């Protein structure tokens, strides 16, 4: 998919929140589309954009499309990270405690299984530490 036709932006900002992608998160979304039939790819992209816009507006999200997925590092006081779901794509994100009114999207995967993989939890934790503990940019 050509970069000029991409709908998924680095940041979605609305009246209540911002949804910002971590480094290479947008690329991971498009990499995940490789496993999806081309006829379904553009639709999935639009659906994910709509979901990120809803998140930024502060709209209620159903537990089917925005589900708690795993725990953030212990330093976060037992908070959870979530999965933005547009099957078979999942985007892992958390609400920041240090950057006001911001959700950070760590990365996306194409997932055809139920169990959360350790490598995905590790990637979320690394991004969380980089942003929340060390104050680095997305």
N, C-alpha and C positions, 0 to 999 in steps of 0.2 A: 504494500500500500504506500503510495507516494506521500511524503511529508506535507505537501501542499493541500492534500485532501483530508488531513487528519482533523477530526472534530474534538478529540480529547485534548484539553488544554492543560498546561502546567498548574493553573490555579483557577478555581471558580469562587467568585466572591458575590455575596448577596447581603441582604439587610441584617441577617443574624450571625452567619458564620462565613468562614472561608474554608475551602477544601483544597489543600495544596498537595501536589505530588512530590515525593522524595526523588532524589537523583535516580534516573533511569526507570522510574515507575511507569511513565507513559510508554516508553519503549517496551517494557515488559508486557503491557496490555497488547500492543501490536504483535509482539512475539507470540503471545498466547493465542492470537487469532489464527495463526498458522494451522492449528489443529481443527479449526472450524471450517465447514464448507463456505466457500466464497459468497454464496448466495445469502448466507446468514450473517456474515461478518459485519456488513454496514449496519444492519439492524441492531446487532449487539452493541456496536459502537454508539449508536444513537441512544439506545436504552441506558447505557452506562453514563452518558452525558446527562441525560434526564435525571438519573438517580443522584449524580453529583450535584446537580442544580438544586434538587429537592433537599439534599443534605445541607447545602449552603443557605437555603432559605429557612431552614429549621423546621421543615415539614415533618410530620410523623412518618416514620418508615416502618413497614411491616417487618415482622420477625423473619419472614421468608426471604426478604431481599436485603435485610440488614441485621445479621445475627451475631451475637457474641460468639467469638471463635476460640479465644485463648486468653491467657493471662499475660499482662505486661510484666517487665522485670519487677522484682521485689521493691525496688526503690520507688515504684509508682504507687505504693500503698494498696496493692492488690486490685488494681483496676484492670479492666479487660480491653482487649482489642477486638475489632469487629470485622466481619466479612461483608463487603458489598457484593451481592450475588446477582449475576446475570448468567445463568447456566449456559455453558460450562465454565464461564469465567468468574473468578473471585478476585476481589481487590481487598487487601488487608489494610485496615486503618485504625487510628485511635484519635481521641479528642485530647488535644494538648492541655497540659496544666500550666505551661510556661508562656505559650503564645496565645494571647487572648482570642477566644471565639474561633479557634482553628482546629480543623481535622487534618491530619496528615495521612496520606495514602502511601504506604510503604512500597507495595509492589502488587502485581497481578499474576495469577497463574491460571492455566487451563486445568480444571480439576474434574475427573470422572470417578472420584472415590470419596468416601465420607470422612475418613480420619485426617486430622490435621497433621501434616508432616513436620518433623522436628526442624528441618532446614527452613521451612517457612516461618516458624516461630523464631528461629535464630535471626533471620533476616529482619523481621519486625523489631526484635529486641535491639539489634545493631543500629537500625535507623532511629529507634526511640532514644537510645543512649546518645547518639550523635546530636540529636536535636534537643531533647529535653535536659540531658545532663551537661552536655558540652556546649550547647548554644550555637551549634553550627547551622547554617542555612540548609534548606531542602536540597 
